[in-house]
Each structure stands twice: as C-alpha cells, then as structure tokens.
C-alpha cells in the first residue's frame, strides 16, 4: 500500500467513524424521544383527569367560604335533627298505643274546648259508657 492509498483509506475510515458517531448520536436522540413519548403515554390519562377536575374546581371558584364554626354548627343541627326524629318516633309510638287503648275500650269521648280555656266538655253518644268520675256537662 502506497502512502496515498493509506491516506485515502485513513480518510475514508475517519469519515465512516464520523458517520458511525453521528448515527449513534441520532440513535440516542431517538431513544430519548421514544422514552419521553412512553412516559407521556403512561401519564396522559391521569393528566386528562386532572385537567377535568381542575376545570370543575374552577367552576366552584365563586362559591362563598364557610364560616369558621360551620362544622360545629352543622354537627349541632344534625344532633338536633336526630333528637327531633327520635322524639317524633316516640310520640308516634305513644299515639299508636293510645289509639289501640281507645279502640279496645267501650267508650269514645269527643273532646271540644268551651269558651273558657280551662273547661273541657265531654260529648258522649248514647252508646258511650262514661267512667264513673266523669259526667257530661
């Protein structure tokens, strides 16, 4: 091999090595882009959900702030509501028991108020059996 041939071969080898380096750099860049696209593909559904929730939260931005004692007030009103429901249930049970007791008895008084608030008038039908301590007015 002559000097010129060697020099030409060396230049050709340097050009091929440079091309190999360029291809390796391009391959590394493509690999980085593929990894980035894969990460985006994995998190894209979560990002869409976050965007949807963010849009929904923006719609709530105009709502007023609750007072500092809102939790305590809510708990107190919930307790009052539960007690009222319990009282209502007890009253309904008592009313049902009284209705059963009245139906089982053989007298049925009709109570009306007279003009005097303290007076109670018992109106009895002819079939009514009056208790001994009560008599019609």
C-alpha positions as CSV (number, residue, x, y, z in Angstrom):
1,X,0.0,0.0,0.0
2,X,1.4,3.3,-1.0
3,X,1.2,6.5,1.1
4,X,-1.6,7.9,-1.0
5,X,-3.6,4.8,-0.7
6,X,-3.1,4.7,3.0
7,X,-4.1,8.3,3.4
8,X,-7.2,7.8,1.3
9,X,-8.1,4.7,3.3
10,X,-7.5,6.6,6.5
11,X,-9.7,9.5,5.4
12,X,-12.4,7.1,4.4
13,X,-12.1,5.3,7.7
14,X,-12.3,8.6,9.6
15,X,-15.4,9.5,7.5
16,X,-17.0,6.2,8.3
17,X,-16.2,6.6,12.1
18,X,-17.7,10.1,12.0
19,X,-20.8,8.7,10.3
20,X,-21.0,5.9,13.0
21,X,-20.7,8.6,15.7
22,X,-23.4,10.7,14.0
23,X,-25.7,7.6,13.7
24,X,-25.1,6.7,17.4
25,X,-26.0,10.3,18.4
26,X,-29.1,10.2,16.3
27,X,-30.0,6.8,17.8
28,X,-29.5,8.1,21.3
29,X,-31.8,11.1,20.5
30,X,-34.4,8.8,19.0
31,X,-34.2,6.6,22.2
32,X,-34.7,9.7,24.4
33,X,-37.7,10.8,22.3
34,X,-39.2,7.3,22.5
35,X,-38.7,7.2,26.3
36,X,-40.4,10.6,26.6
37,X,-43.3,9.5,24.4
38,X,-43.7,6.4,26.5
39,X,-43.8,8.4,29.7
40,X,-46.4,10.8,28.2
41,X,-48.5,7.8,27.0
42,X,-48.5,6.4,30.6
43,X,-49.4,9.6,32.4
44,X,-51.8,11.1,29.7
45,X,-55.0,9.6,31.2
46,X,-54.1,11.0,34.6
47,X,-53.3,14.4,33.2
48,X,-56.7,14.4,31.4
49,X,-58.4,13.5,34.7
50,X,-56.5,16.3,36.4
51,X,-57.5,18.8,33.7
52,X,-61.1,17.8,34.0
53,X,-61.0,18.1,37.8
54,X,-59.2,21.4,37.5
55,X,-61.9,22.7,35.2
56,X,-64.6,21.5,37.6
57,X,-62.8,23.2,40.5
58,X,-62.6,26.5,38.5
59,X,-66.4,26.3,38.2
60,X,-66.6,26.2,42.0
61,X,-64.3,29.2,42.5
62,X,-67.2,31.6,43.0
63,X,-68.7,29.7,46.0
64,X,-68.6,31.6,49.3
65,X,-66.3,30.5,52.1
66,X,-67.9,28.8,55.1
67,X,-67.7,30.5,58.5
68,X,-65.0,29.1,60.8
69,X,-67.6,27.4,63.1
70,X,-69.5,25.8,60.2
71,X,-68.5,22.3,61.3
72,X,-69.7,22.8,64.8
73,X,-72.9,24.4,63.7
74,X,-73.5,21.5,61.3
75,X,-72.9,18.9,63.9
76,X,-75.2,20.7,66.4
77,X,-78.0,20.9,63.8
78,X,-77.5,17.3,62.9
79,X,-77.8,16.3,66.5
80,X,-81.0,18.4,66.9
81,X,-82.5,16.8,63.8
82,X,-81.7,13.3,65.1
83,X,-83.3,14.1,68.5
84,X,-86.4,15.6,66.8
85,X,-86.7,12.4,64.7
86,X,-86.4,10.3,67.9
87,X,-89.0,12.5,69.7
88,X,-91.3,12.1,66.7
89,X,-90.9,8.4,66.7
90,X,-91.6,8.2,70.4
91,X,-94.7,10.4,70.0
92,X,-96.0,8.3,67.1
93,X,-95.5,5.1,69.2
94,X,-97.3,6.7,72.2
95,X,-100.1,7.9,69.9
96,X,-100.5,4.4,68.4
97,X,-100.6,2.8,71.9
98,X,-103.3,5.3,73.0
99,X,-105.3,4.7,69.8
100,X,-105.1,1.0,70.5
101,X,-106.2,1.5,74.1
102,X,-109.0,3.7,73.0
103,X,-110.2,1.2,70.4
104,X,-110.1,-1.5,73.0
105,X,-112.3,0.5,75.4
106,X,-116.1,0.6,75.0
107,X,-116.3,4.4,75.3
108,X,-115.1,7.1,73.0
109,X,-115.1,10.7,74.3
110,X,-115.2,13.6,71.9
111,X,-113.3,16.5,73.5
112,X,-114.1,20.1,72.5
113,X,-113.0,23.3,74.1
114,X,-115.6,25.5,75.6
115,X,-115.3,29.3,75.6
116,X,-113.5,29.0,78.9
117,X,-110.0,27.7,78.2
118,X,-109.9,25.7,81.4
119,X,-113.2,23.8,80.7
120,X,-113.2,20.7,78.7
121,X,-116.6,19.4,77.5
122,X,-117.1,15.7,77.1
123,X,-119.7,14.9,74.5
124,X,-120.8,11.4,74.7
125,X,-123.1,9.4,72.4
126,X,-125.9,7.3,73.8
127,X,-123.8,4.1,73.5
128,X,-120.9,5.6,75.4
129,X,-120.2,4.2,78.8
130,X,-118.8,7.0,80.9
131,X,-116.2,6.5,83.5
132,X,-117.6,6.9,87.0
133,X,-115.6,10.1,87.8
134,X,-116.8,11.9,84.6
135,X,-120.3,13.0,83.7
136,X,-121.5,15.0,80.7
137,X,-122.0,18.8,81.1
